[in-house]
Structure formats: structure tokens, C-alpha cells
Amino acid sequence: AIKGRTTVELIKRDNCSLGLTISGGTDKDGKPKVAQLKTNSIAQKADVLEIGDIILGINSIKTAGLIHERNIVFASVNDIVSNDF
């Protein structure tokens, strides 16, 4: 697998989710990661994210040190997801 860092911009549409599930957080099993990509979702159609990618930040907010619920809240109300893969 190729290792590197990239910024992925996902623009949410009104009443539409990004279509990704996040696992991890300080209260869970470690770093926040992409756990699932919903078929035909914004996240899947971007064709950049993969299951297991580490999410470093959401809208310039670093996810390191955040509990799982906080990562979910930030991802559900914001557009930009940075990841490391």
C-alpha cells in the first residue's frame, strides 16, 4: 500500500450525508479511521478514500485527542475531511 498524506475535500449537499462511517477516537480503538464507504455516496464517488484511511482533521480541526462522538459530530456538520493513507 502507498503511504502518504493528502487532503480530501468532500462537499455535502443539503439533507445528504457524506456517506462514510468513522471508527476510532481516544475512547475507542485508536486513531479515527474510515470504517465504511456507502455505495454511491459522496465519499465513495470521490474515489480517493479507502477503508482504513486515518482521518487527521475535519475542517482544520485535528482529530487526534478527540473522542469518537466528537469526530462523528464534526464529520456530520462539516465538509472537508483530511486523511492519511
PyMOL Python script that loads the backbone (N, CA, C, O; Angstrom):
from pymol import cmd

cmd.read_pdbstr("""\
ATOM      1  N   ALA A   1       0.836  -1.186   0.000  1.00  0.00           N
ATOM      2  CA  ALA A   1       0.000   0.000   0.000  1.00  0.00           C
ATOM      3  C   ALA A   1       0.882   1.251   0.000  1.00  0.00           C
ATOM      4  O   ALA A   1       1.942   1.287   0.624  1.00  0.00           O
ATOM      5  N   ILE A   2       0.424   2.251  -0.701  1.00  0.00           N
ATOM      6  CA  ILE A   2       1.133   3.524  -0.777  1.00  0.00           C
ATOM      7  C   ILE A   2       0.830   4.317   0.493  1.00  0.00           C
ATOM      8  O   ILE A   2      -0.326   4.422   0.903  1.00  0.00           O
ATOM      9  N   LYS A   3       1.859   4.866   1.107  1.00  0.00           N
ATOM     10  CA  LYS A   3       1.680   5.692   2.298  1.00  0.00           C
ATOM     11  C   LYS A   3       1.916   7.143   1.914  1.00  0.00           C
ATOM     12  O   LYS A   3       2.795   7.440   1.105  1.00  0.00           O
ATOM     13  N   GLY A   4       1.149   8.033   2.482  1.00  0.00           N
ATOM     14  CA  GLY A   4       1.311   9.450   2.203  1.00  0.00           C
ATOM     15  C   GLY A   4       0.246  10.241   2.918  1.00  0.00           C
ATOM     16  O   GLY A   4      -0.510   9.713   3.734  1.00  0.00           O
ATOM     17  N   ARG A   5       0.202  11.500   2.601  1.00  0.00           N
ATOM     18  CA  ARG A   5      -0.788  12.374   3.221  1.00  0.00           C
ATOM     19  C   ARG A   5      -1.437  13.181   2.121  1.00  0.00           C
ATOM     20  O   ARG A   5      -0.769  13.675   1.212  1.00  0.00           O
ATOM     21  N   THR A   6      -2.733  13.306   2.214  1.00  0.00           N
ATOM     22  CA  THR A   6      -3.456  14.100   1.234  1.00  0.00           C
ATOM     23  C   THR A   6      -4.633  14.786   1.919  1.00  0.00           C
ATOM     24  O   THR A   6      -5.069  14.366   2.991  1.00  0.00           O
ATOM     25  N   THR A   7      -5.130  15.814   1.311  1.00  0.00           N
ATOM     26  CA  THR A   7      -6.339  16.470   1.778  1.00  0.00           C
ATOM     27  C   THR A   7      -7.442  16.138   0.795  1.00  0.00           C
ATOM     28  O   THR A   7      -7.298  16.317  -0.415  1.00  0.00           O
ATOM     29  N   VAL A   8      -8.526  15.660   1.329  1.00  0.00           N
ATOM     30  CA  VAL A   8      -9.679  15.298   0.517  1.00  0.00           C
ATOM     31  C   VAL A   8     -10.795  16.272   0.856  1.00  0.00           C
ATOM     32  O   VAL A   8     -11.119  16.460   2.029  1.00  0.00           O
ATOM     33  N   GLU A   9     -11.376  16.885  -0.144  1.00  0.00           N
ATOM     34  CA  GLU A   9     -12.478  17.813   0.085  1.00  0.00           C
ATOM     35  C   GLU A   9     -13.769  17.164  -0.376  1.00  0.00           C
ATOM     36  O   GLU A   9     -13.941  16.844  -1.552  1.00  0.00           O
ATOM     37  N   LEU A  10     -14.671  16.976   0.574  1.00  0.00           N
ATOM     38  CA  LEU A  10     -15.985  16.424   0.283  1.00  0.00           C
ATOM     39  C   LEU A  10     -17.008  17.500   0.585  1.00  0.00           C
ATOM     40  O   LEU A  10     -17.096  17.968   1.720  1.00  0.00           O
ATOM     41  N   ILE A  11     -17.770  17.893  -0.395  1.00  0.00           N
ATOM     42  CA  ILE A  11     -18.773  18.945  -0.226  1.00  0.00           C
ATOM     43  C   ILE A  11     -20.133  18.298  -0.017  1.00  0.00           C
ATOM     44  O   ILE A  11     -20.646  17.592  -0.885  1.00  0.00           O
ATOM     45  N   LYS A  12     -20.706  18.556   1.161  1.00  0.00           N
ATOM     46  CA  LYS A  12     -22.018  17.996   1.469  1.00  0.00           C
ATOM     47  C   LYS A  12     -23.116  18.781   0.769  1.00  0.00           C
ATOM     48  O   LYS A  12     -23.055  20.005   0.647  1.00  0.00           O
ATOM     49  N   ARG A  13     -24.109  18.052   0.320  1.00  0.00           N
ATOM     50  CA  ARG A  13     -25.313  18.675  -0.213  1.00  0.00           C
ATOM     51  C   ARG A  13     -26.347  18.733   0.907  1.00  0.00           C
ATOM     52  O   ARG A  13     -26.301  17.936   1.844  1.00  0.00           O
ATOM     53  N   ASP A  14     -27.271  19.671   0.807  1.00  0.00           N
ATOM     54  CA  ASP A  14     -28.322  19.776   1.816  1.00  0.00           C
ATOM     55  C   ASP A  14     -29.040  18.444   1.968  1.00  0.00           C
ATOM     56  O   ASP A  14     -29.326  17.758   0.987  1.00  0.00           O
ATOM     57  N   ASN A  15     -29.323  18.093   3.208  1.00  0.00           N
ATOM     58  CA  ASN A  15     -30.050  16.863   3.543  1.00  0.00           C
ATOM     59  C   ASN A  15     -29.392  15.602   2.989  1.00  0.00           C
ATOM     60  O   ASN A  15     -30.079  14.641   2.643  1.00  0.00           O
ATOM     61  N   CYS A  16     -28.078  15.606   2.905  1.00  0.00           N
ATOM     62  CA  CYS A  16     -27.349  14.469   2.358  1.00  0.00           C
ATOM     63  C   CYS A  16     -26.107  14.230   3.215  1.00  0.00           C
ATOM     64  O   CYS A  16     -25.404  15.174   3.576  1.00  0.00           O
ATOM     65  N   SER A  17     -25.843  12.977   3.535  1.00  0.00           N
ATOM     66  CA  SER A  17     -24.645  12.677   4.324  1.00  0.00           C
ATOM     67  C   SER A  17     -23.454  12.504   3.386  1.00  0.00           C
ATOM     68  O   SER A  17     -23.612  12.380   2.171  1.00  0.00           O
ATOM     69  N   LEU A  18     -22.268  12.497   3.971  1.00  0.00           N
ATOM     70  CA  LEU A  18     -21.065  12.254   3.174  1.00  0.00           C
ATOM     71  C   LEU A  18     -20.969  10.790   2.772  1.00  0.00           C
ATOM     72  O   LEU A  18     -20.326  10.462   1.775  1.00  0.00           O
ATOM     73  N   GLY A  19     -21.597   9.915   3.531  1.00  0.00           N
ATOM     74  CA  GLY A  19     -21.608   8.503   3.185  1.00  0.00           C
ATOM     75  C   GLY A  19     -20.403   7.730   3.665  1.00  0.00           C
ATOM     76  O   GLY A  19     -19.989   6.758   3.032  1.00  0.00           O
ATOM     77  N   LEU A  20     -19.834   8.157   4.788  1.00  0.00           N
ATOM     78  CA  LEU A  20     -18.746   7.380   5.365  1.00  0.00           C
ATOM     79  C   LEU A  20     -18.996   7.176   6.841  1.00  0.00           C
ATOM     80  O   LEU A  20     -19.622   8.001   7.507  1.00  0.00           O
ATOM     81  N   THR A  21     -18.493   6.060   7.339  1.00  0.00           N
ATOM     82  CA  THR A  21     -18.588   5.742   8.752  1.00  0.00           C
ATOM     83  C   THR A  21     -17.194   5.851   9.340  1.00  0.00           C
ATOM     84  O   THR A  21     -16.222   5.371   8.756  1.00  0.00           O
ATOM     85  N   ILE A  22     -17.103   6.485  10.499  1.00  0.00           N
ATOM     86  CA  ILE A  22     -15.819   6.684  11.164  1.00  0.00           C
ATOM     87  C   ILE A  22     -15.746   5.776  12.382  1.00  0.00           C
ATOM     88  O   ILE A  22     -16.696   5.678  13.159  1.00  0.00           O
ATOM     89  N   SER A  23     -14.604   5.113  12.538  1.00  0.00           N
ATOM     90  CA  SER A  23     -14.343   4.338  13.754  1.00  0.00           C
ATOM     91  C   SER A  23     -13.175   4.992  14.473  1.00  0.00           C
ATOM     92  O   SER A  23     -12.460   5.811  13.897  1.00  0.00           O
ATOM     93  N   GLY A  24     -12.986   4.626  15.730  1.00  0.00           N
ATOM     94  CA  GLY A  24     -11.842   5.132  16.481  1.00  0.00           C
ATOM     95  C   GLY A  24     -12.130   6.408  17.234  1.00  0.00           C
ATOM     96  O   GLY A  24     -13.232   6.953  17.186  1.00  0.00           O
ATOM     97  N   GLY A  25     -11.117   6.865  17.925  1.00  0.00           N
ATOM     98  CA  GLY A  25     -11.197   8.014  18.813  1.00  0.00           C
ATOM     99  C   GLY A  25     -10.488   7.642  20.099  1.00  0.00           C
ATOM    100  O   GLY A  25     -10.187   6.471  20.332  1.00  0.00           O
ATOM    101  N   THR A  26     -10.225   8.621  20.925  1.00  0.00           N
ATOM    102  CA  THR A  26      -9.459   8.337  22.149  1.00  0.00           C
ATOM    103  C   THR A  26     -10.183   7.375  23.080  1.00  0.00           C
ATOM    104  O   THR A  26      -9.540   6.673  23.860  1.00  0.00           O
ATOM    105  N   ASP A  27     -11.509   7.331  23.012  1.00  0.00           N
ATOM    106  CA  ASP A  27     -12.273   6.429  23.871  1.00  0.00           C
ATOM    107  C   ASP A  27     -12.575   5.099  23.189  1.00  0.00           C
ATOM    108  O   ASP A  27     -13.247   4.247  23.770  1.00  0.00           O
ATOM    109  N   LYS A  28     -12.094   4.913  21.978  1.00  0.00           N
ATOM    110  CA  LYS A  28     -12.349   3.673  21.224  1.00  0.00           C
ATOM    111  C   LYS A  28     -11.033   2.973  20.938  1.00  0.00           C
ATOM    112  O   LYS A  28     -10.178   2.858  21.816  1.00  0.00           O
ATOM    113  N   ASP A  29     -10.878   2.512  19.727  1.00  0.00           N
ATOM    114  CA  ASP A  29      -9.722   1.680  19.383  1.00  0.00           C
ATOM    115  C   ASP A  29      -8.588   2.434  18.703  1.00  0.00           C
ATOM    116  O   ASP A  29      -7.878   1.855  17.881  1.00  0.00           O
ATOM    117  N   GLY A  30      -8.404   3.686  19.020  1.00  0.00           N
ATOM    118  CA  GLY A  30      -7.267   4.419  18.469  1.00  0.00           C
ATOM    119  C   GLY A  30      -7.650   5.534  17.528  1.00  0.00           C
ATOM    120  O   GLY A  30      -8.695   6.166  17.678  1.00  0.00           O
ATOM    121  N   LYS A  31      -6.784   5.767  16.549  1.00  0.00           N
ATOM    122  CA  LYS A  31      -6.950   6.890  15.616  1.00  0.00           C
ATOM    123  C   LYS A  31      -8.255   6.773  14.828  1.00  0.00           C
ATOM    124  O   LYS A  31      -8.675   5.674  14.466  1.00  0.00           O
ATOM    125  N   PRO A  32      -8.891   7.917  14.567  1.00  0.00           N
ATOM    126  CA  PRO A  32     -10.105   7.893  13.757  1.00  0.00           C
ATOM    127  C   PRO A  32      -9.790   7.426  12.338  1.00  0.00           C
ATOM    128  O   PRO A  32      -8.846   7.902  11.706  1.00  0.00           O
ATOM    129  N   LYS A  33     -10.593   6.491  11.854  1.00  0.00           N
ATOM    130  CA  LYS A  33     -10.373   5.903  10.532  1.00  0.00           C
ATOM    131  C   LYS A  33     -11.680   5.812   9.771  1.00  0.00           C
ATOM    132  O   LYS A  33     -12.763   5.837  10.355  1.00  0.00           O
ATOM    133  N   VAL A  34     -11.557   5.707   8.459  1.00  0.00           N
ATOM    134  CA  VAL A  34     -12.712   5.423   7.613  1.00  0.00           C
ATOM    135  C   VAL A  34     -13.050   3.949   7.824  1.00  0.00           C
ATOM    136  O   VAL A  34     -12.240   3.073   7.519  1.00  0.00           O
ATOM    137  N   ALA A  35     -14.245   3.678   8.346  1.00  0.00           N
ATOM    138  CA  ALA A  35     -14.658   2.302   8.619  1.00  0.00           C
ATOM    139  C   ALA A  35     -15.484   1.725   7.476  1.00  0.00           C
ATOM    140  O   ALA A  35     -15.383   0.537   7.169  1.00  0.00           O
ATOM    141  N   GLN A  36     -16.301   2.568   6.846  1.00  0.00           N
ATOM    142  CA  GLN A  36     -17.152   2.126   5.739  1.00  0.00           C
ATOM    143  C   GLN A  36     -17.383   3.277   4.777  1.00  0.00           C
ATOM    144  O   GLN A  36     -17.371   4.446   5.163  1.00  0.00           O
ATOM    145  N   LEU A  37     -17.593   2.924   3.526  1.00  0.00           N
ATOM    146  CA  LEU A  37     -17.984   3.890   2.499  1.00  0.00           C
ATOM    147  C   LEU A  37     -19.296   3.404   1.895  1.00  0.00           C
ATOM    148  O   LEU A  37     -19.361   2.305   1.345  1.00  0.00           O
ATOM    149  N   LYS A  38     -20.328   4.215   1.995  1.00  0.00           N
ATOM    150  CA  LYS A  38     -21.641   3.845   1.460  1.00  0.00           C
ATOM    151  C   LYS A  38     -21.609   3.888  -0.060  1.00  0.00           C
ATOM    152  O   LYS A  38     -21.091   4.835  -0.651  1.00  0.00           O
ATOM    153  N   THR A  39     -22.160   2.868  -0.684  1.00  0.00           N
ATOM    154  CA  THR A  39     -22.208   2.781  -2.137  1.00  0.00           C
ATOM    155  C   THR A  39     -22.897   4.009  -2.726  1.00  0.00           C
ATOM    156  O   THR A  39     -23.947   4.434  -2.245  1.00  0.00           O
ATOM    157  N   ASN A  40     -22.297   4.570  -3.768  1.00  0.00           N
ATOM    158  CA  ASN A  40     -22.804   5.740  -4.491  1.00  0.00           C
ATOM    159  C   ASN A  40     -22.877   7.010  -3.650  1.00  0.00           C
ATOM    160  O   ASN A  40     -23.590   7.946  -4.013  1.00  0.00           O
ATOM    161  N   SER A  41     -22.158   7.059  -2.541  1.00  0.00           N
ATOM    162  CA  SER A  41     -22.146   8.249  -1.696  1.00  0.00           C
ATOM    163  C   SER A  41     -21.123   9.257  -2.201  1.00  0.00           C
ATOM    164  O   SER A  41     -20.308   8.947  -3.070  1.00  0.00           O
ATOM    165  N   ILE A  42     -21.172  10.456  -1.653  1.00  0.00           N
ATOM    166  CA  ILE A  42     -20.202  11.495  -1.989  1.00  0.00           C
ATOM    167  C   ILE A  42     -18.790  10.989  -1.702  1.00  0.00           C
ATOM    168  O   ILE A  42     -17.886  11.170  -2.518  1.00  0.00           O
ATOM    169  N   ALA A  43     -18.601  10.360  -0.551  1.00  0.00           N
ATOM    170  CA  ALA A  43     -17.276   9.864  -0.163  1.00  0.00           C
ATOM    171  C   ALA A  43     -16.767   8.783  -1.121  1.00  0.00           C
ATOM    172  O   ALA A  43     -15.594   8.784  -1.492  1.00  0.00           O
ATOM    173  N   GLN A  44     -17.641   7.870  -1.518  1.00  0.00           N
ATOM    174  CA  GLN A  44     -17.215   6.806  -2.428  1.00  0.00           C
ATOM    175  C   GLN A  44     -16.957   7.349  -3.832  1.00  0.00           C
ATOM    176  O   GLN A  44     -15.980   6.963  -4.474  1.00  0.00           O
ATOM    177  N   LYS A  45     -17.808   8.222  -4.303  1.00  0.00           N
ATOM    178  CA  LYS A  45     -17.655   8.775  -5.654  1.00  0.00           C
ATOM    179  C   LYS A  45     -16.413   9.639  -5.795  1.00  0.00           C
ATOM    180  O   LYS A  45     -15.916   9.828  -6.906  1.00  0.00           O
ATOM    181  N   ALA A  46     -15.901  10.169  -4.683  1.00  0.00           N
ATOM    182  CA  ALA A  46     -14.662  10.954  -4.738  1.00  0.00           C
ATOM    183  C   ALA A  46     -13.506  10.075  -5.199  1.00  0.00           C
ATOM    184  O   ALA A  46     -12.521  10.576  -5.741  1.00  0.00           O
ATOM    185  N   ASP A  47     -13.622   8.768  -4.985  1.00  0.00           N
ATOM    186  CA  ASP A  47     -12.655   7.772  -5.445  1.00  0.00           C
ATOM    187  C   ASP A  47     -11.243   8.030  -4.922  1.00  0.00           C
ATOM    188  O   ASP A  47     -10.258   7.774  -5.614  1.00  0.00           O
ATOM    189  N   VAL A  48     -11.157   8.539  -3.690  1.00  0.00           N
ATOM    190  CA  VAL A  48      -9.863   8.812  -3.059  1.00  0.00           C
ATOM    191  C   VAL A  48      -9.758   8.094  -1.721  1.00  0.00           C
ATOM    192  O   VAL A  48      -8.700   7.566  -1.377  1.00  0.00           O
ATOM    193  N   LEU A  49     -10.842   8.073  -0.973  1.00  0.00           N
ATOM    194  CA  LEU A  49     -10.840   7.453   0.349  1.00  0.00           C
ATOM    195  C   LEU A  49     -10.918   5.941   0.251  1.00  0.00           C
ATOM    196  O   LEU A  49     -11.542   5.384  -0.652  1.00  0.00           O
ATOM    197  N   GLU A  50     -10.266   5.295   1.207  1.00  0.00           N
ATOM    198  CA  GLU A  50     -10.331   3.843   1.306  1.00  0.00           C
ATOM    199  C   GLU A  50     -10.610   3.472   2.755  1.00  0.00           C
ATOM    200  O   GLU A  50     -10.257   4.211   3.674  1.00  0.00           O
ATOM    201  N   ILE A  51     -11.238   2.339   2.949  1.00  0.00           N
ATOM    202  CA  ILE A  51     -11.470   1.847   4.304  1.00  0.00           C
ATOM    203  C   ILE A  51     -10.112   1.668   4.976  1.00  0.00           C
ATOM    204  O   ILE A  51      -9.189   1.085   4.408  1.00  0.00           O
ATOM    205  N   GLY A  52     -10.016   2.177   6.184  1.00  0.00           N
ATOM    206  CA  GLY A  52      -8.766   2.102   6.933  1.00  0.00           C
ATOM    207  C   GLY A  52      -7.954   3.383   6.898  1.00  0.00           C
ATOM    208  O   GLY A  52      -7.012   3.535   7.676  1.00  0.00           O
ATOM    209  N   ASP A  53      -8.300   4.318   6.003  1.00  0.00           N
ATOM    210  CA  ASP A  53      -7.597   5.605   5.968  1.00  0.00           C
ATOM    211  C   ASP A  53      -7.765   6.310   7.307  1.00  0.00           C
ATOM    212  O   ASP A  53      -8.858   6.332   7.874  1.00  0.00           O
ATOM    213  N   ILE A  54      -6.687   6.878   7.802  1.00  0.00           N
ATOM    214  CA  ILE A  54      -6.708   7.617   9.062  1.00  0.00           C
ATOM    215  C   ILE A  54      -7.168   9.046   8.782  1.00  0.00           C
ATOM    216  O   ILE A  54      -6.673   9.694   7.860  1.00  0.00           O
ATOM    217  N   ILE A  55      -8.108   9.526   9.574  1.00  0.00           N
ATOM    218  CA  ILE A  55      -8.629  10.878   9.419  1.00  0.00           C
ATOM    219  C   ILE A  55      -7.865  11.785  10.378  1.00  0.00           C
ATOM    220  O   ILE A  55      -7.994  11.673  11.597  1.00  0.00           O
ATOM    221  N   LEU A  56      -7.069  12.684   9.808  1.00  0.00           N
ATOM    222  CA  LEU A  56      -6.232  13.579  10.617  1.00  0.00           C
ATOM    223  C   LEU A  56      -6.966  14.821  11.073  1.00  0.00           C
ATOM    224  O   LEU A  56      -6.690  15.348  12.150  1.00  0.00           O
ATOM    225  N   GLY A  57      -7.909  15.298  10.254  1.00  0.00           N
ATOM    226  CA  GLY A  57      -8.618  16.512  10.611  1.00  0.00           C
ATOM    227  C   GLY A  57      -9.888  16.670   9.809  1.00  0.00           C
ATOM    228  O   GLY A  57     -10.061  16.081   8.742  1.00  0.00           O
ATOM    229  N   ILE A  58     -10.767  17.482  10.355  1.00  0.00           N
ATOM    230  CA  ILE A  58     -12.023  17.820   9.689  1.00  0.00           C
ATOM    231  C   ILE A  58     -12.171  19.325   9.790  1.00  0.00           C
ATOM    232  O   ILE A  58     -12.277  19.869  10.889  1.00  0.00           O
ATOM    233  N   ASN A  59     -12.180  20.001   8.655  1.00  0.00           N
ATOM    234  CA  ASN A  59     -12.255  21.470   8.608  1.00  0.00           C
ATOM    235  C   ASN A  59     -11.215  22.115   9.525  1.00  0.00           C
ATOM    236  O   ASN A  59     -11.548  22.964  10.352  1.00  0.00           O
ATOM    237  N   SER A  60      -9.981  21.714   9.374  1.00  0.00           N
ATOM    238  CA  SER A  60      -8.838  22.246  10.112  1.00  0.00           C
ATOM    239  C   SER A  60      -8.854  21.934  11.604  1.00  0.00           C
ATOM    240  O   SER A  60      -8.038  22.471  12.353  1.00  0.00           O
ATOM    241  N   ILE A  61      -9.763  21.081  12.043  1.00  0.00           N
ATOM    242  CA  ILE A  61      -9.798  20.641  13.437  1.00  0.00           C
ATOM    243  C   ILE A  61      -9.113  19.282  13.485  1.00  0.00           C
ATOM    244  O   ILE A  61      -9.577  18.327  12.861  1.00  0.00           O
ATOM    245  N   LYS A  62      -8.015  19.194  14.221  1.00  0.00           N
ATOM    246  CA  LYS A  62      -7.290  17.930  14.328  1.00  0.00           C
ATOM    247  C   LYS A  62      -8.127  16.930  15.107  1.00  0.00           C
ATOM    248  O   LYS A  62      -8.712  17.257  16.139  1.00  0.00           O
ATOM    249  N   THR A  63      -8.175  15.709  14.598  1.00  0.00           N
ATOM    250  CA  THR A  63      -8.978  14.675  15.245  1.00  0.00           C
ATOM    251  C   THR A  63      -8.204  13.942  16.341  1.00  0.00           C
ATOM    252  O   THR A  63      -8.809  13.250  17.159  1.00  0.00           O
ATOM    253  N   ALA A  64      -6.883  14.082  16.371  1.00  0.00           N
ATOM    254  CA  ALA A  64      -6.087  13.444  17.428  1.00  0.00           C
ATOM    255  C   ALA A  64      -6.538  13.982  18.781  1.00  0.00           C
ATOM    256  O   ALA A  64      -6.662  15.193  18.960  1.00  0.00           O
ATOM    257  N   GLY A  65      -6.775  13.109  19.705  1.00  0.00           N
ATOM    258  CA  GLY A  65      -7.192  13.520  21.041  1.00  0.00           C
ATOM    259  C   GLY A  65      -8.691  13.671  21.212  1.00  0.00           C
ATOM    260  O   GLY A  65      -9.159  13.933  22.320  1.00  0.00           O
ATOM    261  N   LEU A  66      -9.453  13.513  20.140  1.00  0.00           N
ATOM    262  CA  LEU A  66     -10.910  13.641  20.244  1.00  0.00           C
ATOM    263  C   LEU A  66     -11.548  12.276  20.486  1.00  0.00           C
ATOM    264  O   LEU A  66     -11.074  11.254  19.989  1.00  0.00           O
ATOM    265  N   ILE A  67     -12.632  12.281  21.260  1.00  0.00           N
ATOM    266  CA  ILE A  67     -13.372  11.042  21.450  1.00  0.00           C
ATOM    267  C   ILE A  67     -14.179  10.747  20.187  1.00  0.00           C
ATOM    268  O   ILE A  67     -14.391  11.628  19.354  1.00  0.00           O
ATOM    269  N   HIS A  68     -14.616   9.523  20.058  1.00  0.00           N
ATOM    270  CA  HIS A  68     -15.345   9.059  18.872  1.00  0.00           C
ATOM    271  C   HIS A  68     -16.534   9.958  18.529  1.00  0.00           C
ATOM    272  O   HIS A  68     -16.700  10.360  17.378  1.00  0.00           O
ATOM    273  N   GLU A  69     -17.344  10.265  19.512  1.00  0.00           N
ATOM    274  CA  GLU A  69     -18.551  11.065  19.279  1.00  0.00           C
ATOM    275  C   GLU A  69     -18.223  12.434  18.688  1.00  0.00           C
ATOM    276  O   GLU A  69     -18.949  12.913  17.817  1.00  0.00           O
ATOM    277  N   ARG A  70     -17.150  13.071  19.142  1.00  0.00           N
ATOM    278  CA  ARG A  70     -16.744  14.379  18.622  1.00  0.00           C
ATOM    279  C   ARG A  70     -16.363  14.280  17.146  1.00  0.00           C
ATOM    280  O   ARG A  70     -16.723  15.148  16.350  1.00  0.00           O
ATOM    281  N   ASN A  71     -15.641  13.233  16.785  1.00  0.00           N
ATOM    282  CA  ASN A  71     -15.279  13.038  15.381  1.00  0.00           C
ATOM    283  C   ASN A  71     -16.526  12.887  14.514  1.00  0.00           C
ATOM    284  O   ASN A  71     -16.593  13.426  13.410  1.00  0.00           O
ATOM    285  N   ILE A  72     -17.506  12.154  15.020  1.00  0.00           N
ATOM    286  CA  ILE A  72     -18.750  11.950  14.284  1.00  0.00           C
ATOM    287  C   ILE A  72     -19.487  13.276  14.112  1.00  0.00           C
ATOM    288  O   ILE A  72     -19.974  13.578  13.022  1.00  0.00           O
ATOM    289  N   VAL A  73     -19.573  14.065  15.179  1.00  0.00           N
ATOM    290  CA  VAL A  73     -20.271  15.356  15.113  1.00  0.00           C
ATOM    291  C   VAL A  73     -19.591  16.268  14.097  1.00  0.00           C
ATOM    292  O   VAL A  73     -20.268  16.869  13.263  1.00  0.00           O
ATOM    293  N   PHE A  74     -18.266  16.381  14.153  1.00  0.00           N
ATOM    294  CA  PHE A  74     -17.559  17.247  13.205  1.00  0.00           C
ATOM    295  C   PHE A  74     -17.776  16.787  11.768  1.00  0.00           C
ATOM    296  O   PHE A  74     -17.987  17.611  10.879  1.00  0.00           O
ATOM    297  N   ALA A  75     -17.727  15.493  11.537  1.00  0.00           N
ATOM    298  CA  ALA A  75     -17.893  14.969  10.181  1.00  0.00           C
ATOM    299  C   ALA A  75     -19.318  15.154   9.678  1.00  0.00           C
ATOM    300  O   ALA A  75     -19.529  15.299   8.474  1.00  0.00           O
ATOM    301  N   SER A  76     -20.294  15.152  10.569  1.00  0.00           N
ATOM    302  CA  SER A  76     -21.681  15.257  10.133  1.00  0.00           C
ATOM    303  C   SER A  76     -22.094  16.687   9.810  1.00  0.00           C
ATOM    304  O   SER A  76     -23.063  16.897   9.081  1.00  0.00           O
ATOM    305  N   VAL A  77     -21.370  17.677  10.343  1.00  0.00           N
ATOM    306  CA  VAL A  77     -21.770  19.065  10.099  1.00  0.00           C
ATOM    307  C   VAL A  77     -20.783  19.832   9.221  1.00  0.00           C
ATOM    308  O   VAL A  77     -21.034  20.991   8.889  1.00  0.00           O
ATOM    309  N   ASN A  78     -19.678  19.218   8.842  1.00  0.00           N
ATOM    310  CA  ASN A  78     -18.663  19.900   8.050  1.00  0.00           C
ATOM    311  C   ASN A  78     -18.434  19.210   6.713  1.00  0.00           C
ATOM    312  O   ASN A  78     -18.937  18.114   6.469  1.00  0.00           O
ATOM    313  N   ASP A  79     -17.668  19.869   5.858  1.00  0.00           N
ATOM    314  CA  ASP A  79     -17.462  19.382   4.508  1.00  0.00           C
ATOM    315  C   ASP A  79     -16.106  18.721   4.268  1.00  0.00           C
ATOM    316  O   ASP A  79     -16.029  17.716   3.562  1.00  0.00           O
ATOM    317  N   ILE A  80     -15.058  19.259   4.833  1.00  0.00           N
ATOM    318  CA  ILE A  80     -13.708  18.840   4.449  1.00  0.00           C
ATOM    319  C   ILE A  80     -13.167  17.782   5.401  1.00  0.00           C
ATOM    320  O   ILE A  80     -13.218  17.942   6.621  1.00  0.00           O
ATOM    321  N   VAL A  81     -12.658  16.716   4.838  1.00  0.00           N
ATOM    322  CA  VAL A  81     -12.056  15.656   5.626  1.00  0.00           C
ATOM    323  C   VAL A  81     -10.617  15.495   5.150  1.00  0.00           C
ATOM    324  O   VAL A  81     -10.380  15.280   3.961  1.00  0.00           O
ATOM    325  N   SER A  82      -9.658  15.596   6.061  1.00  0.00           N
ATOM    326  CA  SER A  82      -8.257  15.332   5.729  1.00  0.00           C
ATOM    327  C   SER A  82      -7.948  13.919   6.147  1.00  0.00           C
ATOM    328  O   SER A  82      -8.392  13.468   7.202  1.00  0.00           O
ATOM    329  N   ASN A  83      -7.191  13.216   5.331  1.00  0.00           N
ATOM    330  CA  ASN A  83      -6.873  11.856   5.734  1.00  0.00           C
ATOM    331  C   ASN A  83      -5.430  11.508   5.402  1.00  0.00           C
ATOM    332  O   ASN A  83      -4.773  12.193   4.618  1.00  0.00           O
ATOM    333  N   ASP A  84      -4.961  10.454   5.999  1.00  0.00           N
ATOM    334  CA  ASP A  84      -3.600   9.960   5.830  1.00  0.00           C
ATOM    335  C   ASP A  84      -3.721   8.513   5.399  1.00  0.00           C
ATOM    336  O   ASP A  84      -4.361   7.709   6.078  1.00  0.00           O
ATOM    337  N   PHE A  85      -3.107   8.176   4.273  1.00  0.00           N
ATOM    338  CA  PHE A  85      -3.205   6.781   3.807  1.00  0.00           C
ATOM    339  C   PHE A  85      -1.902   6.320   3.232  1.00  0.00           C
ATOM    340  O   PHE A  85      -1.792   5.177   2.790  1.00  0.00           O
TER     341      PHE A  85
END
""", "prot")
cmd.dss("prot")
cmd.show_as("cartoon", "prot")
cmd.util.cbc("prot")
cmd.orient("prot")
